Amino acid sequence: MDGDHPHFTSALAPPSVQIPENNTVGAVVATITVQPGVTLVLNPPTDGSDNPFRLEGNNLEAARVFDYEINKNFVARITCKPAAGSAGSNLNIAIVVVLTNVNDNPPVFAENPYRVSINEMSPVGSVVGNFKATDVDLHSQLFYTLTSESTDFKLRSSTVPDVLVDKPLDYDKVKNVQLVLTVQDAPLTATDVRFTSTTTIMVTILDGDNRPPWFQPCTKHEVGGALICQNDGYTGRVNLNEQEAGALPLKPGPLYAIDGDSGINGEITYSFLSGNEDRLFDINANTGNITMLKVADVLGTISLTVLAAQKVNSFQFATTTVTISVQVKSLHPPQFQKPRYEGVITSMGSMAMDPTNEDKPLRILATDDDYTATGGLNPHITYSVSGSSDFSIIDGYLFMMKDLPEGTLSLQVVAIDTTNDETATAQLSVEVTSGLTSTSLPLSTTDITATTSMVESTTDIKTTEEILPTTTNPTTTSEGSVSTAPPGGHTFLAAASSLSPSGDFSVVDMAVLGATLGALLLVCLVVIGVLVHRMQRGKADWRKIYEANVFRSSLGQGSGGPKEGIQYTNEAFHNDEDGGSVGSGGQDGRSAMAFREPRKVVEDVSLQESIAKSSVPLHALLPDNTSEAGSSDKADSEKEVKPILTKERRVEEGYKSVWFKEDIDPNAKEEVVIIPDSREDDSEDEEEDEDNNRHSKTPKVGFADADLDSGLGLKMGDQAEDSDDDDDELMTSDL
């Protein structure tokens, strides 16, 4: 106050002062200057709260710590009282205390964490949300950064906390993403950042309806960023003329589909798209189970196309194929030939051998009585060793797939008919031992086929007499038959030695291979020899056919025909080099012809039939040395050639028939007896025969009793005489 007014109390104080927040208690807010003897009194706040100030002498001090965010200013009211006895009056003064803001608070997010969701079909650039922080210190600008393990999202900018979709989303790949958002009250490049704050943003990706139904099971493929699921279809079987009860069992499992959008998992409805025109089947619209409405009466396969569509969004659909095989009902399951098999095996890749015969591989075989036409061999049966991958069965032969310690293993083999899943089992005992192996696992599929075929053909080798017909020299007895069986009657197995780990063959392997090849060479030479012998024998047979043709021509030559009492011999057979020719003379002057009983030579009928049906002149098939039959035969060859060797009696004109007589007397001396066409004592029989047959008489040539050493005995007779002998055996002797 001014001293010119003595009736007032004099004091000097600032009307307002500033003090920063977060001050210390006792900090001097303002200093008041007064006249001597003047007393200062601090008045309480008008709102009745505690006084934030205090007076210490002439100093106005802070009684507490001030917070700008709570109170930004205060008013300190002070009364100045004059000294006692003075004429002055009280003076009231007010000091406004203004707080200044200090950066003492970090930025704050409204939530922690934030939870948001977004559809996977949202396009790139879509806003997931805005996540702005606040700062009570009233900073005009805050700065943000976004961190995440996923690169599918980003911030719009460092000062605008909008989270955006940065890449296409895929619900099946990522369903939830956790983002961390950081804010600070200074630029990102500043070094004097005092306060920062973070929050978590939990983003849930929602499944969009962008995939069709998927038939199960299926194989997933990613094509151009899109995920597809490929189903190979279903197969089933029904029996011919039988109606299956209930749902048809299908492979690889029951028919059903799921929504490709697993997050939506919409309901699926099923229907036939094609293939069920005859309405043999029905499909449940809700479950997809297929049942039969009537029997299938045609063997074959039926291909059904099934449609699966979403009930809510029918534009999302998929199709698959169900192949139904209509087959004959199986009456018999596979059955192993033996309940127990035993084998010996030596090393990895080698074939198991039969312990009872070391040269014979072990053959595991199951038959099926439904395949009687093939001897029980069912081509649809496959073999496996139950619960073991150490062995493999290829075409019934057992191979070891890995090295195993020596010992005896007890296993079980399984045979399964792949057409109906019927199975059979048998016990298998395998002895693993060290030693040479004769057959190894082939290195390729082609080698497998060749090896198994070779083993099959080799194991079926018996003696040569069982494969080739017995070859007997006509001038020797049956004891002279040729046998091509190997010494000792053993069979040879085509073998292939296994390679050593270094890839080289050992000396023993080469020795075994050489012995095997030598045995095969021997068998080949024997077979070639037999074939050459049979070709020689066939050549002689054609010569005999030609001689028979000459003989037939000689019987029919001349206008008068044969006369009674004249003896005939066939000179064409006398000097035959083939000792086996009919009627040929041997060195000792005896006939070399071997007469067989008609019932014992039936096997040669096929040869005679081929001769009788042939219209080609036989001399054209023979070598030049057959031309010595003479020029007289040429004239006969120009005539019509008609066979005389027949299986049945011929009644046509121009034919002559020859029969063998079963009761030939070897002591008879006559060679040929010719019986004329007309005989007085048989005239009545001939007339009766004329009435019955209605054709002219044709003389017949038959065998008379003759000595086998003197040549061929024949007789000519009327057909009527032997009319009652139609059941006699026809000539079937080898020519």
Summary of the structure (lengths in Angstrom):
residues: 735
radius of gyration: 60.0
end to end distance: 171.7
largest distance: 211.5
contacts: 2034
relative contact order: 0.05
helix: 19%
strand: 31%
